[in-house]
């Protein structure tokens, strides 16, 4: 269902930049963020169209602007991707992300004209990088893992891809004082230029991109230790930890000390069971009210059996639509996601490891973001006690590992 209001235009985000400048990384990050917030978002990557239709056998000379066959095929692929993007928006999508080099001003003007003629708002996001170290790192870490170079010697693949960049660079025209709406990222966020950006969703994209970086650090998600309410099967409340809960607090502190190469950032909710879980940590935890458990309203302190017996309609409504169901005088999962948005932005900004000690509903919502899943897909996910979910960033997402901590260890 479309999140953008009927009187607001669907948005096209057009990526611009030479190869190995992080366009796909940026586009996928934007898509993950907006999808998590509930906007129907999809990336249309020209490289994927090329590989699907022409295979992965093409080498650098095919990308030369003077290669007639290659130029014609690339134009055909670009047109097909843009047509699919516009069809997606016409069918109810909110945001389409057009992932291509879009190297010339003429090409960008053509894309802008075609999108605006279909009633869409257009924002260009250009990634510029002249730092050879960053470029080479991106080539080695992401491009050489592409299907284009499967089975190819890494050094040969790197030479081929550098030649591909050179072909594109000969025709590339950076955005300069265009009458377009654009965001320009220089050296992966060292400098950011914002020009003629208007509207709610474009404003969110600006705020999000301001906090992106390339530093790889883990994010650790864990539930608080066992509480008195957990033992009784009751939801909500503000109970203390049990003896086993305090044991987990101690072994969790040991885990953090052993795993941290650099001092971590530690966040927890303001509820006692979460605060108490961080009390043995080497560093003081920052308490976030945004990390508090979902507000169960008038059901606070009840068991699910009691809710089913005493409030059968509420129990049935929650089962029918867990994402949007709001407890009487309380919250829904959708409400929780909205209040967690600042946590996501701040997590993206951090360059140190981040440990988040929170609650079941909150961790399900955060997990959906980091693993690029729709929130409704994670609403029944198990988040066991005494377990740390470790998420390590990769080129386009997070790799997951779960650590079950032994309370007697």
C-alpha positions as CSV (number, residue, x, y, z in Angstrom):
1,X,0.0,0.0,0.0
2,X,1.3,3.4,-1.0
3,X,2.7,5.4,2.0
4,X,3.1,8.7,0.0
5,X,-0.1,10.7,0.2
6,X,-2.3,10.9,-2.9
7,X,-1.4,14.6,-3.4
8,X,2.4,13.9,-3.3
9,X,4.2,12.7,-6.4
10,X,6.0,9.4,-6.5
11,X,9.8,9.8,-6.2
12,X,12.5,8.8,-8.6
13,X,16.1,8.7,-7.1
14,X,18.6,8.8,-10.0
15,X,22.1,7.7,-9.1
16,X,25.0,9.3,-10.9
17,X,28.7,8.5,-10.8
18,X,31.6,6.7,-12.3
19,X,31.9,2.9,-11.6
20,X,33.4,2.0,-8.2
21,X,32.1,5.1,-6.6
22,X,29.6,3.3,-4.3
23,X,26.4,4.1,-6.3
24,X,24.9,0.6,-5.8
25,X,25.9,0.7,-2.1
26,X,24.2,4.0,-1.7
27,X,21.1,3.0,-3.6
28,X,20.6,-0.2,-1.7
29,X,21.1,1.6,1.6
30,X,18.4,4.2,0.7
31,X,16.1,1.5,-0.4
32,X,16.5,-0.5,2.8
33,X,15.9,2.6,4.9
34,X,12.7,3.7,3.1
35,X,11.3,0.2,2.8
36,X,11.8,-0.3,6.6
37,X,9.8,2.9,7.1
38,X,7.0,1.5,5.1
39,X,7.5,3.1,1.7
40,X,7.2,0.8,-1.3
41,X,10.7,1.1,-2.7
42,X,12.6,-0.8,-5.4
43,X,16.1,-0.5,-7.0
44,X,16.4,-0.8,-10.8
45,X,20.1,-1.7,-11.5
46,X,21.2,-1.4,-15.1
47,X,24.0,-4.0,-14.5
48,X,21.5,-6.6,-13.5
49,X,19.5,-6.0,-16.7
50,X,22.7,-6.4,-18.7
51,X,23.7,-9.6,-17.0
52,X,20.2,-11.1,-17.3
53,X,19.9,-10.3,-21.0
54,X,23.5,-10.5,-22.3
55,X,25.3,-12.6,-19.7
56,X,28.5,-11.9,-17.8
57,X,31.0,-12.5,-20.5
58,X,31.5,-8.8,-21.5
59,X,34.8,-7.1,-21.0
60,X,36.0,-3.6,-20.8
61,X,36.0,-2.7,-24.5
62,X,32.3,-3.3,-24.7
63,X,31.9,-0.3,-22.4
64,X,33.8,2.1,-24.6
65,X,31.5,4.9,-25.9
66,X,32.9,4.2,-29.4
67,X,31.8,0.6,-29.3
68,X,28.6,0.9,-31.5
69,X,27.1,-2.4,-30.5
70,X,27.9,-1.9,-26.8
71,X,26.5,1.7,-26.8
72,X,23.3,0.6,-28.4
73,X,22.8,-2.3,-26.0
74,X,23.5,-0.2,-23.0
75,X,21.0,2.4,-24.1
76,X,18.4,-0.3,-24.7
77,X,19.0,-1.7,-21.2
78,X,18.8,1.8,-19.6
79,X,15.5,2.4,-21.4
80,X,14.1,-0.9,-20.3
81,X,15.0,-0.4,-16.6
82,X,13.5,3.1,-16.6
83,X,10.3,1.8,-18.2
84,X,10.0,-0.8,-15.5
85,X,10.7,1.8,-12.8
86,X,7.9,4.0,-14.1
87,X,5.6,1.1,-14.3
88,X,6.4,0.2,-10.7
89,X,5.5,3.7,-9.6
90,X,2.3,3.8,-11.7
91,X,1.3,0.5,-10.1
92,X,1.4,2.0,-6.6
93,X,5.1,2.2,-5.7
94,X,6.4,5.1,-3.7
95,X,10.1,5.4,-4.6
96,X,12.0,4.0,-7.6
97,X,15.8,4.1,-7.5
98,X,17.5,4.2,-10.9
99,X,21.0,2.7,-10.5
100,X,23.2,3.6,-13.5
101,X,26.2,5.8,-14.3
102,X,23.9,8.5,-16.0
103,X,27.3,10.0,-17.0
104,X,26.3,12.9,-19.3
105,X,24.1,15.9,-18.8
106,X,22.1,15.0,-21.9
107,X,21.3,11.6,-20.4
108,X,20.3,13.1,-17.1
109,X,18.1,15.6,-18.8
110,X,16.4,12.8,-20.7
111,X,15.7,10.8,-17.6
112,X,14.4,13.9,-15.7
113,X,12.1,14.8,-18.6
114,X,10.7,11.3,-19.0
115,X,10.0,11.0,-15.2
116,X,8.5,14.4,-14.7
117,X,6.2,13.8,-17.8
118,X,4.8,10.8,-15.9
119,X,4.1,13.0,-12.8
120,X,7.1,12.0,-10.7
121,X,9.4,14.0,-8.6
122,X,13.1,13.5,-9.4
123,X,16.2,13.7,-7.2
124,X,19.7,13.0,-8.4
125,X,22.3,11.5,-6.1
126,X,25.8,11.9,-7.4
127,X,28.8,10.1,-5.8
128,X,32.2,11.6,-6.6
129,X,35.4,10.1,-5.4
130,X,39.0,11.0,-6.5
131,X,40.7,9.2,-3.6
132,X,42.6,6.3,-5.3
133,X,42.7,4.3,-2.1
134,X,39.0,4.3,-1.7
135,X,38.4,3.5,-5.4
136,X,40.8,0.6,-5.3
137,X,39.3,-0.7,-2.1
138,X,35.8,-0.6,-3.7
139,X,37.1,-2.4,-6.8
140,X,38.7,-5.2,-4.7
141,X,35.9,-5.6,-2.2
142,X,32.8,-5.3,-4.4
143,X,33.4,-5.3,-8.1
144,X,35.7,-8.3,-8.2
145,X,33.0,-10.3,-6.4
146,X,30.5,-9.4,-9.2
147,X,29.2,-12.2,-11.5
148,X,31.0,-10.3,-14.3
149,X,34.3,-11.6,-13.0
150,X,33.4,-15.1,-11.7
151,X,36.4,-17.4,-12.2
152,X,38.6,-14.6,-13.5
153,X,42.1,-14.0,-11.9
154,X,41.7,-11.1,-9.5
155,X,44.6,-9.1,-11.0
156,X,43.2,-9.5,-14.5
157,X,39.7,-8.6,-13.3
158,X,41.0,-5.5,-11.6
159,X,42.8,-4.3,-14.7
160,X,39.7,-4.9,-16.8
161,X,37.5,-3.0,-14.4
162,X,39.9,-0.1,-14.3
163,X,39.8,0.1,-18.0
164,X,36.0,0.1,-17.8
165,X,36.2,3.1,-15.5
166,X,38.5,4.9,-17.9
167,X,36.0,4.4,-20.8
168,X,33.3,6.0,-18.7
169,X,35.5,8.8,-17.4
170,X,36.2,10.0,-20.9
171,X,32.5,11.0,-21.4
172,X,31.6,11.7,-17.8
173,X,30.1,15.1,-17.0
174,X,29.6,15.8,-13.2
175,X,26.5,17.7,-12.1
176,X,27.4,21.4,-12.0
177,X,24.8,24.1,-11.3
178,X,22.1,22.1,-13.1
179,X,18.5,23.2,-12.7
180,X,17.9,19.8,-11.2
181,X,17.3,18.7,-7.6
182,X,20.4,16.9,-6.5
183,X,22.5,15.6,-3.6
184,X,26.2,15.4,-4.3
185,X,28.3,13.1,-2.1
186,X,32.1,13.6,-2.2
187,X,34.5,10.9,-1.0
188,X,31.7,8.8,0.4
189,X,30.4,11.5,2.7
190,X,33.4,13.6,3.5
191,X,31.5,16.5,1.9
192,X,27.9,16.8,0.9
193,X,26.2,19.3,-1.4
194,X,22.4,19.7,-1.3
195,X,20.7,21.6,-4.1
196,X,16.9,22.3,-4.6
197,X,15.8,19.5,-2.3
198,X,12.1,19.8,-1.3
199,X,9.6,17.4,0.3
200,X,9.3,15.0,3.2
201,X,10.9,11.9,1.6
202,X,13.8,13.7,-0.1
203,X,14.5,15.4,3.2
204,X,14.7,12.0,4.9
205,X,17.1,10.8,2.3
206,X,19.4,13.9,2.9
207,X,19.4,13.2,6.7
208,X,20.1,9.5,6.1
209,X,23.0,10.1,3.7
210,X,24.6,12.7,6.0
211,X,25.3,9.8,8.4
212,X,26.6,7.2,6.0
213,X,30.3,6.1,6.0
214,X,32.4,3.1,4.9
215,X,33.8,2.1,8.3
216,X,33.0,-1.6,9.0
217,X,32.0,-2.3,12.6
218,X,29.7,-4.9,14.1
219,X,26.3,-4.2,15.5
220,X,25.3,-6.5,18.4
221,X,21.6,-6.9,19.3
222,X,20.5,-8.7,22.5
223,X,17.5,-8.9,24.8
224,X,17.9,-7.9,28.4
225,X,18.5,-10.7,30.9
226,X,15.5,-12.7,32.2
227,X,13.1,-10.6,34.3
228,X,10.5,-11.5,36.9
229,X,7.8,-10.9,34.3
230,X,9.5,-13.2,31.8
231,X,9.3,-16.0,34.3
232,X,5.6,-15.4,34.8
233,X,4.9,-15.0,31.0
234,X,3.7,-11.4,31.5
235,X,4.2,-8.6,29.0
236,X,5.4,-5.1,29.6
237,X,5.9,-3.7,33.1
238,X,9.2,-2.6,34.6
239,X,10.4,-5.6,36.6
240,X,13.8,-6.3,37.9
241,X,16.1,-9.0,36.6
242,X,16.0,-12.5,38.1
243,X,19.2,-14.1,39.4
244,X,19.7,-15.7,36.0
245,X,19.1,-12.3,34.4
246,X,22.0,-10.9,36.4
247,X,24.2,-13.8,35.4
248,X,23.6,-12.9,31.8
249,X,24.5,-9.3,32.5
250,X,27.9,-10.5,33.8
251,X,28.6,-12.9,30.9
252,X,27.5,-10.3,28.4
253,X,30.0,-7.8,29.8
254,X,32.7,-10.4,29.4
255,X,31.6,-11.0,25.8
256,X,31.8,-7.3,25.0
257,X,35.3,-7.0,26.6
258,X,36.6,-10.0,24.7
259,X,35.0,-9.1,21.3
260,X,35.8,-5.4,21.2
261,X,38.9,-4.3,19.4
262,X,37.9,-0.6,19.9
263,X,35.6,0.6,22.8
264,X,32.0,0.0,21.8
265,X,29.0,2.3,22.0
266,X,26.4,0.7,24.4
267,X,22.8,1.6,24.3
268,X,19.8,0.3,26.3
269,X,16.2,1.2,27.0
270,X,15.2,3.2,30.1
271,X,13.5,0.2,31.6
272,X,15.1,-1.4,34.7
273,X,15.6,-4.9,33.2
274,X,17.6,-3.4,30.3
275,X,19.6,-0.9,32.4
276,X,20.4,-3.7,34.9
277,X,21.7,-5.9,32.0
278,X,24.3,-3.2,31.2
279,X,25.5,-2.5,34.8
280,X,28.6,-4.7,34.6
281,X,29.8,-3.2,31.3
282,X,33.2,-1.6,31.0
283,X,31.5,1.6,29.7
284,X,28.4,3.3,30.8
285,X,25.3,2.7,28.7
286,X,23.3,5.5,27.1
287,X,19.6,5.1,27.9
288,X,17.2,5.7,25.0
289,X,13.5,5.9,25.6
290,X,13.1,5.0,21.9
291,X,14.4,1.6,22.8
292,X,11.7,0.9,25.4
293,X,9.5,-2.1,24.8
294,X,6.2,-1.7,22.9
295,X,3.6,-0.1,25.1
296,X,1.0,-2.7,25.8
297,X,-1.4,-0.1,27.2
298,X,-4.3,-1.6,29.2
299,X,-2.8,-5.0,28.6
300,X,0.4,-4.2,30.4
301,X,1.3,-6.8,33.0
302,X,-1.1,-9.4,31.5
303,X,-0.2,-12.8,30.1
304,X,-1.4,-13.7,26.5
305,X,-3.7,-16.3,28.0
306,X,-5.3,-13.6,30.1
307,X,-5.7,-11.3,27.1
308,X,-7.3,-14.1,25.1
309,X,-9.8,-14.9,28.0
310,X,-10.6,-11.3,29.1
311,X,-10.2,-9.4,25.9
312,X,-10.9,-11.8,23.1
313,X,-11.5,-9.1,20.4
314,X,-8.2,-7.5,21.1
315,X,-6.4,-10.9,21.0
316,X,-8.1,-11.7,17.6
317,X,-7.3,-8.2,16.2
318,X,-3.7,-8.5,17.1
319,X,-3.4,-12.0,15.5
320,X,-5.0,-10.6,12.3
321,X,-2.6,-7.7,11.8
322,X,0.3,-7.8,14.2
323,X,2.1,-4.9,12.4
324,X,-0.6,-2.3,12.7
325,X,-2.5,-3.6,15.7
326,X,-2.3,-1.0,18.5
327,X,-2.9,-2.1,22.1
328,X,-5.7,-0.1,23.8
329,X,-4.0,3.1,25.0
330,X,-0.7,1.6,23.8
331,X,1.4,1.1,20.7
332,X,1.6,-0.9,17.5
333,X,4.7,-2.4,15.9
334,X,4.3,0.3,13.3
335,X,4.5,3.0,16.1
336,X,7.6,1.3,17.4
337,X,9.3,1.5,14.0
338,X,8.6,5.2,13.7
339,X,10.2,6.0,17.1
340,X,13.2,3.8,16.3
341,X,14.1,5.9,13.2
342,X,16.6,8.1,15.2
343,X,18.2,5.0,16.5
344,X,18.8,3.8,13.0
345,X,20.3,7.1,11.9
346,X,22.6,7.2,14.9
347,X,23.6,3.6,14.4
348,X,24.6,4.4,10.8
349,X,26.6,7.3,12.0
350,X,28.7,5.3,14.5
351,X,32.2,4.1,13.5
352,X,32.7,2.0,16.7
353,X,31.0,-1.3,17.5
354,X,27.4,-0.8,18.8
355,X,25.7,-2.9,21.4
356,X,22.0,-2.5,21.8
357,X,20.3,-4.0,24.8
358,X,16.5,-3.9,24.3
359,X,13.3,-5.9,24.1
360,X,11.6,-8.4,21.8
361,X,9.4,-6.1,19.7
362,X,12.2,-3.5,19.4
363,X,14.8,-6.0,18.4
364,X,12.5,-7.5,15.8
365,X,12.0,-4.1,14.3
366,X,15.8,-3.3,14.3
367,X,16.6,-6.8,12.9
368,X,14.3,-6.2,10.0
369,X,16.2,-3.0,9.1
370,X,19.7,-4.5,9.3
371,X,18.7,-7.6,7.4
372,X,16.8,-5.7,4.7
373,X,13.5,-7.4,5.4
374,X,10.0,-6.0,5.6
375,X,9.1,-5.5,9.3
376,X,6.1,-7.8,9.0
377,X,8.4,-10.6,8.0
378,X,10.1,-10.4,11.4
379,X,7.2,-10.1,13.8
380,X,7.3,-13.7,14.8
381,X,11.0,-14.1,14.8
382,X,12.6,-15.8,17.8
383,X,15.0,-13.7,19.7
384,X,16.1,-16.1,22.5
385,X,17.4,-15.0,25.9
386,X,21.1,-15.1,26.6
387,X,21.9,-14.7,22.9
388,X,23.8,-11.9,21.0
389,X,22.9,-11.4,17.4
390,X,26.1,-10.2,15.7
391,X,25.6,-8.3,12.4
392,X,28.8,-7.5,10.5
393,X,28.5,-5.1,7.5
394,X,29.4,-6.4,4.1
395,X,29.5,-4.6,0.7
396,X,25.7,-4.5,0.4
397,X,24.3,-5.8,3.7
398,X,25.0,-7.5,7.0
399,X,26.4,-11.0,7.7
400,X,24.8,-12.6,10.7
401,X,26.1,-14.8,13.5
402,X,24.4,-15.7,16.8
403,X,26.4,-16.2,20.0
404,X,24.6,-18.2,22.7
405,X,26.3,-17.2,26.0
406,X,26.7,-19.8,28.7
407,X,25.5,-18.4,32.1
408,X,27.9,-20.8,33.8
409,X,30.8,-20.1,31.7
